[in-house]
Amino acid sequence: MHITFFCRFWLAMTPLLLLAPALCGCRSGEEAKASRAVSKTPASGIFRDVADEAGLRFRWGHNGKSPLDIRDTTGGGGGFLDFDRDGLLDVLLVGDTVALYRNRGNGTFTDVSAQSGLSVRGHLMGCAVGDFDNDGFSDVFITGHGVTKLYRNTRKKRPIFQDVTDAAGVGRRGPYDWPTSAGFVDLDADGFLDLAVCRYVLFTPQTPQFCEMTNPAGKPIPAACPPYYYEPQKLLVYRNQGNGRYEDMSDRFPERHGNSLGIAFADFDDDGKMDIYVANDGEPGDLYHNRGGWKFQNLGTASATAYNQDGREQAGMGVDWSDYDGDGRLDLIVATYLQEPRSLYRNEGDGLFSYASFNALIGEVTKTSLAFGVVLTDFDNDAHPDLIFTNGHVQSNIAAINPSTSYRQPMHLFRNQGDGTFANAANEGGAVFQRPIVGRGIALGDYDNDGRMDALVVDLEGAPLLLHNEDKSSHHWLGVRVLNKAGRDAVGARITLERESGGKRVAEAQTCRGYLSASDPRIHFGLGKSDRVTRLMVRWPSGKITAVKNPPTDRYLTVKEEAR
Amino acid sequence: MTPRKRLLLISALGAAVLVAGWFYSAPARETHRLSRMSTESLSAWTRDHPADARARRLLGERLLQEGRTEEALALFREAAETDPGAAWPLVAQSRALLQAGRLGEALTLAQEVQRRAPEDAEANAVLGEVYHSAGNREAAEEAFRTAARHDAKNAAAHAGLAVILADKQDFTEARASAQRAAELAPDTALAYRTLGYVEDKAANLTEAIRYLSLAAEREPHRGPTWAAFSQVLVRAARTPAEYKAASDALDRTEALLPNMAGVAYFRGLLLAKQHKHEEAIAQFRRALERNPKATHALYNLATSLAFAGKKAESAAVSAHFQRARQNELKMTQLRMRVAREPKRADLWRRLQAVAEAQQDEATARMARERLQALLASSP
């Protein structure tokens, strides 16, 4: 009896004795080593931020202003463009001002903002790039709160761009007009680039400036209001008349939900006509199917791309199209808010999409961040498009409201594993993927023409990030520049690439990708270990087809549309 | 050994003996003995000793674990009649009703027991659980905080708070509360259920599945535990084996909660994932029969109909969904605004109007009352 009692007693005490070191706050040497190993950030990876050494000195920020209002939270874009046609991508940055940097071809850039003519100032948002007058030189469209500016490339050294907003008829719709992402696209295949402009909400001095949030202790804290506090502003679409003027065709787009932040174009049903996806913040997304003759049908709900898996609106922000699973159909990715899975819509054909975020293994892991920018492109040239999200909360004081999250958040890099799933590759991405930023705009471009896709990222509270791709794999690649009859980048041209190893790859020339930004118009294919492409087919926006047999690889190729 | 060290050792041993003696005191020994009985023996003991509240309580909990909800409820009702002053029979009844998905009855009882015993931690905790199930997060949090204030060692209160904090995406605090609950009720279903819920909300699906499977092992007859477990399995399923595991868990949930609309919805999602759209359609329809206002089921029904090639029917359902969802969204946004700005009479007026238009009488009444109170208090 006594023995039993004492046995029980010591049995009861044993766990306490075993737990003593933990209770005392002691840590074993192994644990401490493991902790140090975890906290150590990788020294090198696929990407390295070279913005500073490249001479990009621009900065975003709010000079310590807190709280931020909704207008302060959403902006920050940039782009790659070859404004002087020297074959090197230059850099455009949009904050309170617009900065232009000319690529010197040696990994550094020269600030040419002073002679750029891009003199607009204000609460600017982002940019679109396209050659709207078919002179072969890229023009620029700038958006902002109360700002829309169209700048024509003068082809001169000073000013490089000239404001033609009024002459083109695309000026702002009042002082509180709020255009966000925008893009040039040829919607009617007439050879001239039309213009689509997302608009956000009606934010004026008379509308609520701040809303009270509460911290865990119940203390009210002022912060930016959610978008549903404001009237939605809606998408505008302009037709290029071919004479330097645009005509408003917005009423041809039914059921525009508004609160629009992101836009991307693709011929998702492969019918030869360019379609539009618009990501809306807190409203259903709009997928405009182009039926020709300026007739558009909103297939958002019918195609299952308007909502998330549970039929709930999401805070749609950045957006991109790419064939992530190699089935020859362009799929859609939408960046979303905290606690919302990033939405990957797999194109199943017949105008239908399935919600693939969870099957692709990005549904859960992305819910703990807030994404604005997104691009689907092949960073390691293994022939499978990978994913980058730029993350960062909207409220600068979010840590006081919700201590579990933070204003600055690291970007996400997901490697496409080639089987329909993605793996978190932040560690492979390099130290820059461990660094928390207030991520917003993202643009893609191979600024050093080495066949590895680089990226330009906006940190709303800091300097730009120029992500130089230093991938060490020996994968092959092919870059294609497509020029239409007028000699400008054939935005919307679709390339089908056939490899000797089998399988077709599909991609389109688009500059409007990511968020508030403009990307390299060239089409980039990773080829993996195979260096043989048997055929390359270009379907031009005009509908004509050009075939190139056995094109050389590991280089950029220019394909021109024949005049006849 | 120095005299000082010897004295310290003797004092420590003495203290340990006192603690152990207290631990193995008569009531503890008695509980331990009863808990080792089979259900039948415990049932016989309870019949022979009708005044033994401890035995009755243990038997009721055992019956609930075995899925014998009605028998457990009868036992708790008897206990309430035998000892009308005791709070625990009402608390236990309320939990049993909640477990059976009978939310309205659970709420009535939980409010009653909290009114009778406002300082009873369990009474407040169960009220919090019912409020949370009813979607009233603010009231649930208040009830859990009250419970923890009255008894800092109440595991249910900390578990409830963890759930609320996870809903609010405060995962640091949610994990701390869940750990506290796990320390107070180690290796219990409550602990694993709570940890699983927090990890699920924190997007840590692997850990959520691990914890919820442990909870389900310990509560093989508790419907809500299986509902949570099956839902994470559905979301995670990608292979035939995983589809099967998720389907089995849904079968189990359905057996325990035959009226739960969510089971049919998640079964539909699981089938749609496997491109079995005809079967998914049937499940989404079942979900809508049980809850015609389930817009998520309407949306997925429209999608599966489209995939099944029934485009016209899909368009009709889709139009219905869009109208219903727009109304639902309008109401949700107004509710969020009045929660942030409770003194805005115009917002309450709008909420009342929207609720009346949507024939949501409970919300309309609540908005009307708040508006009247606001207008009465304004100068």
Interface residues (C-beta under 8 A of the other chain):
Chain A: F5 R8 F9 A12 M13 C211 E212 M213 P216 P226 Y228 Y229 P284 T301 A302 A304 Y307 Q309 D310 G311 R312 E313 L338 Q339 E348 L352 S354 F358 N359 G363 E364 V365 T366 K367 T368 N402 P403 S404 T405
Chain B: A16 V17 A20 F23 Y24 L165 K168 Q169 D170 F171 T172 E173 A174 A202 A203 N204 L205 R235 A236 R238 L269 A272 K273 T295 H296 L298 Y299 N300 A302 T303 A306 F307 S314 A315 S318 F321 Q322 R325 L329 Q333 M336 R337 R340 E341
